[in-house]
């Protein structure tokens, strides 16, 4: 009864916030020049719900009051909904990586900073599952763009497109996609429409990985799954030069730390990276967190709160300490601090009204200045006026169409 009343109240608040935004648009004009009415109303109603359902701010003195298992259960129940892939974009097939088929020597992670111990433990656990017990799998989806399907003139050729193996000729390349969601939400299904559009514009197949989520699986479980997925592609016959790695938000963070970890383990030559609003710095809060708060949809607790996204991902239930701050600043957690010399060609997209705007801009500058100016064209930063965090998922915006088209151009020209 109480839950039903709460849902009704939440729905009423959603409608009320939308109506208020509608009136404000016509009386005061749009909050941002490039916002159409429907976008502002949707954004304001969504932000109202986020604020109404957010947990109350807490400090570490109250950390014992936090039921992290209950939060994890609620987040799992309320995870982003899956979306069907329209035939006009392509087709999708679910599959999985059996981790026992991708042997990894944990010693390869020696010297990997705060990730080393966790990566070693997770690798050993995967290898030592009990006899008779099924080995762990990492689910993934492979999306095949419509244009590629049209070229398959037999059933066998079409079937081969959904196998995670290199194809002949120009179709040899593949995109490894790592979804966003703050490391606590999201899945290949929730990002299917975005990844489908990227596949369509690039003309390449996309492998979208369902990596483990925090808080049940804190750092570095996500990095471990992404590393295994990349090694799986190599094992299937792809070379690093065949693989473009892409991701949004936390997925953008994962793309960056995966690339840095791969280099640490001796893998170089990745074809390119595509980063949509990447979460680059988990340790420092820059001014855009505040000055873009009235526009963006992201809601963030301060780092001093045990409910902070970075802390919930990295070490849920642990109090903030100098050691944790040091760990959070490490390049394999906050890639903004990485060594970007000889970095793969990279496209970064962001909106100037997102709360991560300052750190994304700094990330690009760090990558650009670390490399030879003669190769500056390899590193591209596209900042879209008045756009918010991962606006590429708002498909009716003209800026979204332009951004995804630009991704297609960038990847095809690699």
ZATORDREN-179943 format. One record per residue (C-alpha): residue number from 1; residue in three letters; x, y, z. Coordinates in steps of 0.5 Angstrom, whole numbers, plus 500, padded with zeros to 3 digits. Example, Ala and Ser with C-alpha at 12.3 -4.5 7.8 and 13.67 -1.06 7.14 Angstrom:
2
<node num="1" residuo="ALA" x="525" y="491" z="516"/>
<node num="2" residuo="SER" x="527" y="498" z="514"/>
// end
This chain:
414
<node num="1" residuo="UNK" x="500" y="500" z="500"/>
<node num="2" residuo="UNK" x="505" y="505" z="502"/>
<node num="3" residuo="UNK" x="510" y="503" z="496"/>
<node num="4" residuo="UNK" x="504" y="504" z="491"/>
<node num="5" residuo="UNK" x="502" y="511" z="495"/>
<node num="6" residuo="UNK" x="510" y="513" z="494"/>
<node num="7" residuo="UNK" x="510" y="511" z="486"/>
<node num="8" residuo="UNK" x="503" y="515" z="485"/>
<node num="9" residuo="UNK" x="507" y="521" z="489"/>
<node num="10" residuo="UNK" x="513" y="521" z="485"/>
<node num="11" residuo="UNK" x="509" y="520" z="478"/>
<node num="12" residuo="UNK" x="505" y="527" z="481"/>
<node num="13" residuo="UNK" x="511" y="530" z="482"/>
<node num="14" residuo="UNK" x="514" y="528" z="475"/>
<node num="15" residuo="UNK" x="508" y="531" z="472"/>
<node num="16" residuo="UNK" x="508" y="537" z="476"/>
<node num="17" residuo="UNK" x="516" y="539" z="475"/>
<node num="18" residuo="UNK" x="514" y="538" z="467"/>
<node num="19" residuo="UNK" x="508" y="542" z="467"/>
<node num="20" residuo="UNK" x="513" y="548" z="471"/>
<node num="21" residuo="UNK" x="518" y="547" z="466"/>
<node num="22" residuo="UNK" x="513" y="548" z="460"/>
<node num="23" residuo="UNK" x="511" y="554" z="463"/>
<node num="24" residuo="UNK" x="518" y="557" z="465"/>
<node num="25" residuo="UNK" x="520" y="555" z="458"/>
<node num="26" residuo="UNK" x="514" y="560" z="455"/>
<node num="27" residuo="UNK" x="515" y="565" z="460"/>
<node num="28" residuo="UNK" x="522" y="566" z="461"/>
<node num="29" residuo="UNK" x="525" y="562" z="455"/>
<node num="30" residuo="UNK" x="529" y="556" z="455"/>
<node num="31" residuo="UNK" x="535" y="555" z="460"/>
<node num="32" residuo="UNK" x="540" y="554" z="455"/>
<node num="33" residuo="UNK" x="539" y="557" z="448"/>
<node num="34" residuo="UNK" x="539" y="550" z="444"/>
<node num="35" residuo="UNK" x="534" y="547" z="448"/>
<node num="36" residuo="UNK" x="528" y="545" z="445"/>
<node num="37" residuo="UNK" x="522" y="545" z="449"/>
<node num="38" residuo="UNK" x="521" y="537" z="450"/>
<node num="39" residuo="UNK" x="528" y="537" z="452"/>
<node num="40" residuo="UNK" x="528" y="542" z="457"/>
<node num="41" residuo="UNK" x="521" y="539" z="460"/>
<node num="42" residuo="UNK" x="524" y="532" z="460"/>
<node num="43" residuo="UNK" x="530" y="534" z="463"/>
<node num="44" residuo="UNK" x="527" y="538" z="469"/>
<node num="45" residuo="UNK" x="522" y="532" z="470"/>
<node num="46" residuo="UNK" x="528" y="527" z="470"/>
<node num="47" residuo="UNK" x="532" y="531" z="475"/>
<node num="48" residuo="UNK" x="526" y="532" z="480"/>
<node num="49" residuo="UNK" x="525" y="525" z="480"/>
<node num="50" residuo="UNK" x="533" y="524" z="481"/>
<node num="51" residuo="UNK" x="533" y="529" z="487"/>
<node num="52" residuo="UNK" x="526" y="526" z="490"/>
<node num="53" residuo="UNK" x="529" y="519" z="490"/>
<node num="54" residuo="UNK" x="536" y="520" z="492"/>
<node num="55" residuo="UNK" x="539" y="518" z="499"/>
<node num="56" residuo="UNK" x="540" y="523" z="504"/>
<node num="57" residuo="UNK" x="547" y="526" z="505"/>
<node num="58" residuo="UNK" x="551" y="523" z="510"/>
<node num="59" residuo="UNK" x="558" y="523" z="513"/>
<node num="60" residuo="UNK" x="563" y="518" z="515"/>
<node num="61" residuo="UNK" x="561" y="519" z="522"/>
<node num="62" residuo="UNK" x="554" y="516" z="520"/>
<node num="63" residuo="UNK" x="557" y="510" z="515"/>
<node num="64" residuo="UNK" x="555" y="505" z="520"/>
<node num="65" residuo="UNK" x="548" y="507" z="518"/>
<node num="66" residuo="UNK" x="549" y="505" z="511"/>
<node num="67" residuo="UNK" x="546" y="498" z="509"/>
<node num="68" residuo="UNK" x="550" y="497" z="502"/>
<node num="69" residuo="UNK" x="547" y="491" z="501"/>
<node num="70" residuo="UNK" x="540" y="494" z="501"/>
<node num="71" residuo="UNK" x="543" y="499" z="496"/>
<node num="72" residuo="UNK" x="545" y="494" z="492"/>
<node num="73" residuo="UNK" x="539" y="490" z="491"/>
<node num="74" residuo="UNK" x="535" y="497" z="490"/>
<node num="75" residuo="UNK" x="540" y="499" z="484"/>
<node num="76" residuo="UNK" x="539" y="492" z="481"/>
<node num="77" residuo="UNK" x="532" y="492" z="481"/>
<node num="78" residuo="UNK" x="532" y="499" z="479"/>
<node num="79" residuo="UNK" x="537" y="498" z="473"/>
<node num="80" residuo="UNK" x="536" y="502" z="467"/>
<node num="81" residuo="UNK" x="531" y="498" z="462"/>
<node num="82" residuo="UNK" x="533" y="494" z="456"/>
<node num="83" residuo="UNK" x="531" y="497" z="449"/>
<node num="84" residuo="UNK" x="530" y="493" z="443"/>
<node num="85" residuo="UNK" x="534" y="494" z="437"/>
<node num="86" residuo="UNK" x="530" y="497" z="431"/>
<node num="87" residuo="UNK" x="531" y="493" z="424"/>
<node num="88" residuo="UNK" x="533" y="499" z="421"/>
<node num="89" residuo="UNK" x="539" y="499" z="425"/>
<node num="90" residuo="UNK" x="541" y="492" z="425"/>
<node num="91" residuo="UNK" x="541" y="486" z="429"/>
<node num="92" residuo="UNK" x="544" y="483" z="436"/>
<node num="93" residuo="UNK" x="546" y="477" z="438"/>
<node num="94" residuo="UNK" x="547" y="475" z="446"/>
<node num="95" residuo="UNK" x="553" y="471" z="447"/>
<node num="96" residuo="UNK" x="558" y="470" z="453"/>
<node num="97" residuo="UNK" x="566" y="469" z="454"/>
<node num="98" residuo="UNK" x="567" y="463" z="458"/>
<node num="99" residuo="UNK" x="573" y="466" z="463"/>
<node num="100" residuo="UNK" x="576" y="459" z="463"/>
<node num="101" residuo="UNK" x="578" y="459" z="456"/>
<node num="102" residuo="UNK" x="582" y="466" z="456"/>
<node num="103" residuo="UNK" x="588" y="464" z="461"/>
<node num="104" residuo="UNK" x="591" y="470" z="464"/>
<node num="105" residuo="UNK" x="597" y="469" z="468"/>
<node num="106" residuo="UNK" x="596" y="474" z="474"/>
<node num="107" residuo="UNK" x="604" y="476" z="475"/>
<node num="108" residuo="UNK" x="602" y="480" z="469"/>
<node num="109" residuo="UNK" x="599" y="485" z="473"/>
<node num="110" residuo="UNK" x="605" y="486" z="477"/>
<node num="111" residuo="UNK" x="606" y="494" z="479"/>
<node num="112" residuo="UNK" x="599" y="496" z="477"/>
<node num="113" residuo="UNK" x="598" y="500" z="483"/>
<node num="114" residuo="UNK" x="592" y="500" z="487"/>
<node num="115" residuo="UNK" x="589" y="495" z="482"/>
<node num="116" residuo="UNK" x="594" y="489" z="482"/>
<node num="117" residuo="UNK" x="592" y="486" z="489"/>
<node num="118" residuo="UNK" x="585" y="486" z="486"/>
<node num="119" residuo="UNK" x="586" y="483" z="479"/>
<node num="120" residuo="UNK" x="591" y="478" z="482"/>
<node num="121" residuo="UNK" x="585" y="475" z="487"/>
<node num="122" residuo="UNK" x="580" y="476" z="481"/>
<node num="123" residuo="UNK" x="584" y="472" z="476"/>
<node num="124" residuo="UNK" x="586" y="467" z="481"/>
<node num="125" residuo="UNK" x="579" y="466" z="483"/>
<node num="126" residuo="UNK" x="577" y="465" z="476"/>
<node num="127" residuo="UNK" x="582" y="460" z="475"/>
<node num="128" residuo="UNK" x="581" y="456" z="481"/>
<node num="129" residuo="UNK" x="573" y="455" z="481"/>
<node num="130" residuo="UNK" x="571" y="448" z="484"/>
<node num="131" residuo="UNK" x="571" y="441" z="480"/>
<node num="132" residuo="UNK" x="564" y="440" z="477"/>
<node num="133" residuo="UNK" x="562" y="448" z="478"/>
<node num="134" residuo="UNK" x="561" y="452" z="472"/>
<node num="135" residuo="UNK" x="566" y="457" z="470"/>
<node num="136" residuo="UNK" x="564" y="464" z="470"/>
<node num="137" residuo="UNK" x="562" y="467" z="464"/>
<node num="138" residuo="UNK" x="562" y="475" z="462"/>
<node num="139" residuo="UNK" x="556" y="476" z="458"/>
<node num="140" residuo="UNK" x="556" y="480" z="451"/>
<node num="141" residuo="UNK" x="552" y="482" z="445"/>
<node num="142" residuo="UNK" x="555" y="483" z="438"/>
<node num="143" residuo="UNK" x="551" y="488" z="434"/>
<node num="144" residuo="UNK" x="551" y="488" z="427"/>
<node num="145" residuo="UNK" x="549" y="494" z="423"/>
<node num="146" residuo="UNK" x="544" y="493" z="417"/>
<node num="147" residuo="UNK" x="549" y="495" z="411"/>
<node num="148" residuo="UNK" x="553" y="489" z="413"/>
<node num="149" residuo="UNK" x="547" y="484" z="414"/>
<node num="150" residuo="UNK" x="545" y="487" z="407"/>
<node num="151" residuo="UNK" x="552" y="484" z="404"/>
<node num="152" residuo="UNK" x="551" y="477" z="407"/>
<node num="153" residuo="UNK" x="548" y="474" z="401"/>
<node num="154" residuo="UNK" x="547" y="467" z="404"/>
<node num="155" residuo="UNK" x="545" y="464" z="411"/>
<node num="156" residuo="UNK" x="552" y="462" z="412"/>
<node num="157" residuo="UNK" x="555" y="469" z="411"/>
<node num="158" residuo="UNK" x="550" y="472" z="415"/>
<node num="159" residuo="UNK" x="551" y="467" z="421"/>
<node num="160" residuo="UNK" x="558" y="468" z="421"/>
<node num="161" residuo="UNK" x="557" y="476" z="422"/>
<node num="162" residuo="UNK" x="555" y="474" z="429"/>
<node num="163" residuo="UNK" x="561" y="470" z="431"/>
<node num="164" residuo="UNK" x="566" y="474" z="434"/>
<node num="165" residuo="UNK" x="572" y="473" z="429"/>
<node num="166" residuo="UNK" x="575" y="477" z="424"/>
<node num="167" residuo="UNK" x="572" y="478" z="417"/>
<node num="168" residuo="UNK" x="575" y="479" z="411"/>
<node num="169" residuo="UNK" x="577" y="485" z="408"/>
<node num="170" residuo="UNK" x="575" y="492" z="410"/>
<node num="171" residuo="UNK" x="570" y="489" z="415"/>
<node num="172" residuo="UNK" x="576" y="486" z="419"/>
<node num="173" residuo="UNK" x="576" y="491" z="425"/>
<node num="174" residuo="UNK" x="571" y="491" z="431"/>
<node num="175" residuo="UNK" x="569" y="496" z="436"/>
<node num="176" residuo="UNK" x="569" y="494" z="444"/>
<node num="177" residuo="UNK" x="564" y="498" z="447"/>
<node num="178" residuo="UNK" x="564" y="499" z="455"/>
<node num="179" residuo="UNK" x="557" y="502" z="457"/>
<node num="180" residuo="UNK" x="556" y="508" z="462"/>
<node num="181" residuo="UNK" x="552" y="508" z="469"/>
<node num="182" residuo="UNK" x="557" y="510" z="474"/>
<node num="183" residuo="UNK" x="559" y="503" z="475"/>
<node num="184" residuo="UNK" x="553" y="501" z="478"/>
<node num="185" residuo="UNK" x="548" y="501" z="473"/>
<node num="186" residuo="UNK" x="547" y="500" z="466"/>
<node num="187" residuo="UNK" x="548" y="494" z="461"/>
<node num="188" residuo="UNK" x="549" y="492" z="454"/>
<node num="189" residuo="UNK" x="541" y="492" z="453"/>
<node num="190" residuo="UNK" x="540" y="499" z="456"/>
<node num="191" residuo="UNK" x="545" y="502" z="451"/>
<node num="192" residuo="UNK" x="543" y="498" z="445"/>
<node num="193" residuo="UNK" x="540" y="504" z="441"/>
<node num="194" residuo="UNK" x="546" y="508" z="442"/>
<node num="195" residuo="UNK" x="551" y="502" z="440"/>
<node num="196" residuo="UNK" x="547" y="500" z="435"/>
<node num="197" residuo="UNK" x="547" y="507" z="432"/>
<node num="198" residuo="UNK" x="555" y="507" z="433"/>
<node num="199" residuo="UNK" x="555" y="501" z="429"/>
<node num="200" residuo="UNK" x="551" y="503" z="423"/>
<node num="201" residuo="UNK" x="555" y="510" z="422"/>
<node num="202" residuo="UNK" x="562" y="506" z="423"/>
<node num="203" residuo="UNK" x="560" y="500" z="419"/>
<node num="204" residuo="UNK" x="563" y="496" z="424"/>
<node num="205" residuo="UNK" x="560" y="490" z="429"/>
<node num="206" residuo="UNK" x="560" y="492" z="436"/>
<node num="207" residuo="UNK" x="562" y="488" z="442"/>
<node num="208" residuo="UNK" x="558" y="491" z="448"/>
<node num="209" residuo="UNK" x="560" y="487" z="454"/>
<node num="210" residuo="UNK" x="556" y="486" z="461"/>
<node num="211" residuo="UNK" x="562" y="487" z="466"/>
<node num="212" residuo="UNK" x="560" y="486" z="473"/>
<node num="213" residuo="UNK" x="557" y="492" z="477"/>
<node num="214" residuo="UNK" x="559" y="495" z="484"/>
<node num="215" residuo="UNK" x="557" y="495" z="489"/>
<node num="216" residuo="UNK" x="557" y="488" z="490"/>
<node num="217" residuo="UNK" x="563" y="488" z="485"/>
<node num="218" residuo="UNK" x="567" y="493" z="487"/>
<node num="219" residuo="UNK" x="574" y="496" z="483"/>
<node num="220" residuo="UNK" x="577" y="493" z="480"/>
<node num="221" residuo="UNK" x="572" y="487" z="478"/>
<node num="222" residuo="UNK" x="570" y="492" z="472"/>
<node num="223" residuo="UNK" x="577" y="493" z="469"/>
<node num="224" residuo="UNK" x="578" y="485" z="470"/>
<node num="225" residuo="UNK" x="572" y="484" z="466"/>
<node num="226" residuo="UNK" x="574" y="489" z="460"/>
<node num="227" residuo="UNK" x="581" y="486" z="460"/>
<node num="228" residuo="UNK" x="579" y="479" z="459"/>
<node num="229" residuo="UNK" x="574" y="481" z="454"/>
<node num="230" residuo="UNK" x="580" y="485" z="450"/>
<node num="231" residuo="UNK" x="584" y="478" z="451"/>
<node num="232" residuo="UNK" x="578" y="474" z="448"/>
<node num="233" residuo="UNK" x="578" y="478" z="442"/>
<node num="234" residuo="UNK" x="586" y="477" z="441"/>
<node num="235" residuo="UNK" x="585" y="470" z="442"/>
<node num="236" residuo="UNK" x="579" y="470" z="437"/>
<node num="237" residuo="UNK" x="584" y="472" z="432"/>
<node num="238" residuo="UNK" x="583" y="480" z="432"/>
<node num="239" residuo="UNK" x="590" y="484" z="433"/>
<node num="240" residuo="UNK" x="590" y="490" z="437"/>
<node num="241" residuo="UNK" x="590" y="494" z="430"/>
<node num="242" residuo="UNK" x="583" y="491" z="429"/>
<node num="243" residuo="UNK" x="580" y="494" z="435"/>
<node num="244" residuo="UNK" x="577" y="500" z="437"/>
<node num="245" residuo="UNK" x="575" y="501" z="444"/>
<node num="246" residuo="UNK" x="569" y="506" z="446"/>
<node num="247" residuo="UNK" x="565" y="508" z="452"/>
<node num="248" residuo="UNK" x="561" y="513" z="455"/>
<node num="249" residuo="UNK" x="561" y="516" z="462"/>
<node num="250" residuo="UNK" x="564" y="511" z="467"/>
<node num="251" residuo="UNK" x="565" y="506" z="461"/>
<node num="252" residuo="UNK" x="569" y="512" z="458"/>
<node num="253" residuo="UNK" x="573" y="511" z="464"/>
<node num="254" residuo="UNK" x="574" y="504" z="463"/>
<node num="255" residuo="UNK" x="576" y="505" z="456"/>
<node num="256" residuo="UNK" x="582" y="509" z="459"/>
<node num="257" residuo="UNK" x="584" y="505" z="465"/>
<node num="258" residuo="UNK" x="584" y="499" z="460"/>
<node num="259" residuo="UNK" x="588" y="502" z="455"/>
<node num="260" residuo="UNK" x="593" y="504" z="460"/>
<node num="261" residuo="UNK" x="593" y="497" z="463"/>
<node num="262" residuo="UNK" x="594" y="494" z="457"/>
<node num="263" residuo="UNK" x="600" y="498" z="455"/>
<node num="264" residuo="UNK" x="602" y="496" z="462"/>
<node num="265" residuo="UNK" x="602" y="489" z="460"/>
<node num="266" residuo="UNK" x="605" y="490" z="454"/>
<node num="267" residuo="UNK" x="599" y="491" z="449"/>
<node num="268" residuo="UNK" x="600" y="497" z="444"/>
<node num="269" residuo="UNK" x="597" y="499" z="437"/>
<node num="270" residuo="UNK" x="590" y="499" z="439"/>
<node num="271" residuo="UNK" x="587" y="502" z="433"/>
<node num="272" residuo="UNK" x="583" y="508" z="437"/>
<node num="273" residuo="UNK" x="579" y="510" z="442"/>
<node num="274" residuo="UNK" x="572" y="514" z="442"/>
<node num="275" residuo="UNK" x="570" y="517" z="449"/>
<node num="276" residuo="UNK" x="563" y="520" z="450"/>
<node num="277" residuo="UNK" x="563" y="524" z="456"/>
<node num="278" residuo="UNK" x="568" y="520" z="460"/>
<node num="279" residuo="UNK" x="569" y="520" z="467"/>
<node num="280" residuo="UNK" x="576" y="522" z="468"/>
<node num="281" residuo="UNK" x="578" y="524" z="475"/>
<node num="282" residuo="UNK" x="575" y="520" z="481"/>
<node num="283" residuo="UNK" x="579" y="524" z="486"/>
<node num="284" residuo="UNK" x="578" y="531" z="485"/>
<node num="285" residuo="UNK" x="572" y="536" z="484"/>
<node num="286" residuo="UNK" x="573" y="541" z="479"/>
<node num="287" residuo="UNK" x="568" y="548" z="478"/>
<node num="288" residuo="UNK" x="564" y="545" z="473"/>
<node num="289" residuo="UNK" x="561" y="540" z="478"/>
<node num="290" residuo="UNK" x="558" y="547" z="481"/>
<node num="291" residuo="UNK" x="557" y="552" z="475"/>
<node num="292" residuo="UNK" x="553" y="546" z="471"/>
<node num="293" residuo="UNK" x="549" y="543" z="476"/>
<node num="294" residuo="UNK" x="543" y="547" z="474"/>
<node num="295" residuo="UNK" x="543" y="544" z="467"/>
<node num="296" residuo="UNK" x="546" y="537" z="467"/>
<node num="297" residuo="UNK" x="542" y="531" z="470"/>
<node num="298" residuo="UNK" x="548" y="528" z="474"/>
<node num="299" residuo="UNK" x="547" y="528" z="481"/>
<node num="300" residuo="UNK" x="553" y="527" z="486"/>
<node num="301" residuo="UNK" x="554" y="527" z="493"/>
<node num="302" residuo="UNK" x="561" y="530" z="496"/>
<node num="303" residuo="UNK" x="567" y="526" z="496"/>
<node num="304" residuo="UNK" x="566" y="526" z="504"/>
<node num="305" residuo="UNK" x="560" y="522" z="503"/>
<node num="306" residuo="UNK" x="560" y="515" z="504"/>
<node num="307" residuo="UNK" x="555" y="515" z="498"/>
<node num="308" residuo="UNK" x="559" y="518" z="493"/>
<node num="309" residuo="UNK" x="559" y="515" z="487"/>
<node num="310" residuo="UNK" x="567" y="514" z="486"/>
<node num="311" residuo="UNK" x="567" y="511" z="493"/>
<node num="312" residuo="UNK" x="561" y="506" z="492"/>
<node num="313" residuo="UNK" x="565" y="504" z="486"/>
<node num="314" residuo="UNK" x="572" y="503" z="489"/>
<node num="315" residuo="UNK" x="571" y="501" z="496"/>
<node num="316" residuo="UNK" x="564" y="501" z="499"/>
<node num="317" residuo="UNK" x="563" y="502" z="506"/>
<node num="318" residuo="UNK" x="570" y="504" z="507"/>
<node num="319" residuo="UNK" x="572" y="511" z="511"/>
<node num="320" residuo="UNK" x="575" y="516" z="507"/>
<node num="321" residuo="UNK" x="583" y="516" z="508"/>
<node num="322" residuo="UNK" x="589" y="519" z="505"/>
<node num="323" residuo="UNK" x="591" y="512" z="503"/>
<node num="324" residuo="UNK" x="584" y="512" z="499"/>
<node num="325" residuo="UNK" x="585" y="519" z="496"/>
<node num="326" residuo="UNK" x="592" y="517" z="494"/>
<node num="327" residuo="UNK" x="589" y="510" z="491"/>
<node num="328" residuo="UNK" x="583" y="514" z="487"/>
<node num="329" residuo="UNK" x="588" y="519" z="484"/>
<node num="330" residuo="UNK" x="592" y="513" z="481"/>
<node num="331" residuo="UNK" x="592" y="513" z="473"/>
<node num="332" residuo="UNK" x="588" y="506" z="473"/>
<node num="333" residuo="UNK" x="583" y="509" z="477"/>
<node num="334" residuo="UNK" x="583" y="517" z="475"/>
<node num="335" residuo="UNK" x="586" y="516" z="468"/>
<node num="336" residuo="UNK" x="586" y="524" z="468"/>
<node num="337" residuo="UNK" x="593" y="523" z="471"/>
<node num="338" residuo="UNK" x="596" y="518" z="466"/>
<node num="339" residuo="UNK" x="602" y="518" z="462"/>
<node num="340" residuo="UNK" x="599" y="519" z="455"/>
<node num="341" residuo="UNK" x="605" y="519" z="451"/>
<node num="342" residuo="UNK" x="604" y="515" z="444"/>
<node num="343" residuo="UNK" x="597" y="514" z="446"/>
<node num="344" residuo="UNK" x="592" y="511" z="441"/>
<node num="345" residuo="UNK" x="588" y="516" z="436"/>
<node num="346" residuo="UNK" x="582" y="519" z="441"/>
<node num="347" residuo="UNK" x="576" y="522" z="440"/>
<node num="348" residuo="UNK" x="573" y="525" z="446"/>
<node num="349" residuo="UNK" x="566" y="528" z="446"/>
<node num="350" residuo="UNK" x="563" y="532" z="451"/>
<node num="351" residuo="UNK" x="557" y="538" z="452"/>
<node num="352" residuo="UNK" x="559" y="545" z="455"/>
<node num="353" residuo="UNK" x="553" y="544" z="460"/>
<node num="354" residuo="UNK" x="555" y="538" z="464"/>
<node num="355" residuo="UNK" x="558" y="537" z="471"/>
<node num="356" residuo="UNK" x="564" y="533" z="468"/>
<node num="357" residuo="UNK" x="566" y="539" z="463"/>
<node num="358" residuo="UNK" x="572" y="541" z="466"/>
<node num="359" residuo="UNK" x="575" y="535" z="468"/>
<node num="360" residuo="UNK" x="574" y="532" z="460"/>
<node num="361" residuo="UNK" x="577" y="539" z="458"/>
<node num="362" residuo="UNK" x="583" y="537" z="462"/>
<node num="363" residuo="UNK" x="584" y="530" z="460"/>
<node num="364" residuo="UNK" x="584" y="532" z="453"/>
<node num="365" residuo="UNK" x="589" y="537" z="454"/>
<node num="366" residuo="UNK" x="593" y="532" z="458"/>
<node num="367" residuo="UNK" x="593" y="527" z="452"/>
<node num="368" residuo="UNK" x="594" y="533" z="447"/>
<node num="369" residuo="UNK" x="600" y="536" z="450"/>
<node num="370" residuo="UNK" x="603" y="529" z="452"/>
<node num="371" residuo="UNK" x="604" y="527" z="444"/>
<node num="372" residuo="UNK" x="608" y="530" z="438"/>
<node num="373" residuo="UNK" x="605" y="537" z="436"/>
<node num="374" residuo="UNK" x="606" y="534" z="429"/>
<node num="375" residuo="UNK" x="601" y="528" z="431"/>
<node num="376" residuo="UNK" x="596" y="533" z="434"/>
<node num="377" residuo="UNK" x="590" y="531" z="429"/>
<node num="378" residuo="UNK" x="590" y="524" z="432"/>
<node num="379" residuo="UNK" x="587" y="527" z="438"/>
<node num="380" residuo="UNK" x="580" y="530" z="437"/>
<node num="381" residuo="UNK" x="576" y="534" z="442"/>
<node num="382" residuo="UNK" x="569" y="536" z="440"/>
<node num="383" residuo="UNK" x="565" y="540" z="445"/>
<node num="384" residuo="UNK" x="558" y="541" z="444"/>
<node num="385" residuo="UNK" x="554" y="548" z="446"/>
<node num="386" residuo="UNK" x="549" y="547" z="451"/>
<node num="387" residuo="UNK" x="549" y="540" z="451"/>
<node num="388" residuo="UNK" x="549" y="535" z="458"/>
<node num="389" residuo="UNK" x="552" y="529" z="460"/>
<node num="390" residuo="UNK" x="552" y="523" z="455"/>
<node num="391" residuo="UNK" x="547" y="527" z="450"/>
<node num="392" residuo="UNK" x="548" y="522" z="445"/>
<node num="393" residuo="UNK" x="543" y="518" z="448"/>
<node num="394" residuo="UNK" x="538" y="523" z="447"/>
<node num="395" residuo="UNK" x="537" y="521" z="440"/>
<node num="396" residuo="UNK" x="532" y="526" z="437"/>
<node num="397" residuo="UNK" x="537" y="532" z="438"/>
<node num="398" residuo="UNK" x="540" y="535" z="432"/>
<node num="399" residuo="UNK" x="547" y="535" z="436"/>
<node num="400" residuo="UNK" x="546" y="528" z="437"/>
<node num="401" residuo="UNK" x="546" y="526" z="430"/>
<node num="402" residuo="UNK" x="552" y="530" z="429"/>
<node num="403" residuo="UNK" x="556" y="527" z="434"/>
<node num="404" residuo="UNK" x="554" y="520" z="432"/>
<node num="405" residuo="UNK" x="556" y="522" z="425"/>
<node num="406" residuo="UNK" x="562" y="525" z="427"/>
<node num="407" residuo="UNK" x="564" y="518" z="431"/>
<node num="408" residuo="UNK" x="563" y="514" z="424"/>
<node num="409" residuo="UNK" x="567" y="519" z="420"/>
<node num="410" residuo="UNK" x="573" y="519" z="426"/>
<node num="411" residuo="UNK" x="573" y="511" z="426"/>
<node num="412" residuo="UNK" x="572" y="510" z="418"/>
<node num="413" residuo="UNK" x="578" y="514" z="418"/>
<node num="414" residuo="UNK" x="583" y="511" z="423"/>
// end
